[in-house]
């Protein structure tokens, strides 16, 4: 096997459209337990450039309606191990830095905007029996700033200092 081309540098995506959020890492039909990830929609040029560079997981997503074009997406992994992702949630209450214990909050929120930096992780899988060696590049989240969508009540009560608790 020849030495694979190493992908270096990062990809910045501003005003990203985020799909299939699983910041909690819950097990689903399509996800192993503990695997935190989401998909981000790519423009065609970025998708084609990533494919040419050897990024894995870049694929087309069929449009729900015949009138709409298909989309290009890539799965982005979220890790808190070697190089922890930095995720900042922005709301009317200000900025909140999320960590691996709080990032799952994003699964239930609608994003107004999301800006992110994705880093490549170059990997090689050695040959096993009749299976040849393979290599590729996975997308990992380095940094993301998310402005959440807030409704009238969120904004009305944004000034509350502490959450209200009913008296026992």
N, C-alpha and C positions, 0 to 999 in steps of 0.2 A: 504494500500500500504506500502511496506517495504521501509526503507530509502535507497536511491540509493547509490551505490559506488561512491565516489568522485574521479575524476581524477585530479591528481596533477602533477606538473612538466611541462616541455615543450618538444617539438619535434624540433630538428634541422635538416634541409634538406639542403644539399649543392649541388651545380650544379643542381638545380631543373629545371624540365620542367614544364612551366606554360602554362595553357590553359584557354580559355574562359574568357579573361581579361575584367573586368568591374570596373575599378578603379574610373570611373566617377560616377557610380551608376545610369546609365540611365535605364529607363524602357524598357524592352524587353518582348518578349513572355515568357521568363523563369525568369524574374527578376523584382521585385518591384522597383518603382522609389525610389532612395536614398540608395538602398542597394549596397554598394561597395563590390566586391568580385572577386575571381578568383578560378580556380581549379589547384591543383598541383598533378603531377603524383607521386605515391608512389611505393616503391618496395613491393613485396608480403608480406614479413615478417612484415614490418611496418604496412601495411594495416590490416593484420590479428590481430596484436597486438592491433591496435586502435579499431577494431570491438569488440574484446574480452573485452576491457576496457569500451566500451559503447559509443564511439564517433559516432555521427550521421553524415550522409552525405558521408560516405566511400562507394564507389560503383565501379563496373567495368564499363569500357568504351569499347564498342565493337570496334575492330580494323576495319579500313576502308578496308583493304585487307585481304583476307583469309590466305595469307602467313604469316601475322604478328599476334603476340599474343595480346589478350586483355590487357588493362592497368587498374591498380587500381588508382583511383583518390579520392580526398576529396575537398570539397568546403571550401575555407578559406575566412572568412569575414574580411573586413578592416574597422576599426572604429577609429574615432577621438574624441570619447566621454570620458568615464571614464579613460581608459588607452590608450592614442593615439598611433597608430602604428608609428614606426620610419622607414621611407623609404629613402634610399640613392641611388641616381642614379649616376653611374660612367661612364664617357666618357673621350675622349681625352682632354676635357677641365677641367677635374678634378671631384670632388665630388659635388653633388647638393642635399641638403636635401629637400625632397618634403613634402608639407603639404596638408591639405584637399583642398586647392585652386589650387594646381599644380600637384597633384598625377595623375590626368586624362591624363597627358602627356604620361604615360606608356601604355595607351590603343593602341596607334598608333605606338609604337616602338617595334622592335624585340630585344629580350634578347639574349645576348651572354652567360651570366651566371646569375644565381639568387641563392643567399644563404639566408635562412630565418629561423626564429624561430617562431613556432606556439604555442600558449597558449590555454589551454582548458577553456571553459566557461560551467560550470555545470548548467543545467537549469531543472526546474520542471514546468509542466503545470498542474494545479489542475483539478480535475474532473469537467465536465460541463454536466449536464443532464445525458443522456445515455452514454456519452463519458467518459471513465475511465481516471484517472490521468496518465500522462506519464512523463518521464524524459529522459535526454540525455546529450550529450556533444558536443558543437559546437567548431569548430576550428577558432580561431582569430589570425590574424597576429600581432606579437609583434614587430618584426624587420625584415627588408629585405634590402639586398644590391644587386642592379641590375647593371650589366655591360651591356650597350646597344651595339648592333651591329651597327658599323659605316661603311659607304662605303668610296670610294676614295675621293669624294667631301667633306664629313664630316671631314675627316682627313686633307685634303688640306687646308680647311678654318678654322680649329680649332684654329689657331693663331690669328684670327680676334678679336680685342678687343671689338668692338661693332657691332651690326648688321647693314648692309647697308640698307639705305632707299632711294628710288628714290626721286628726287627733284620734288616738286609740281610746 
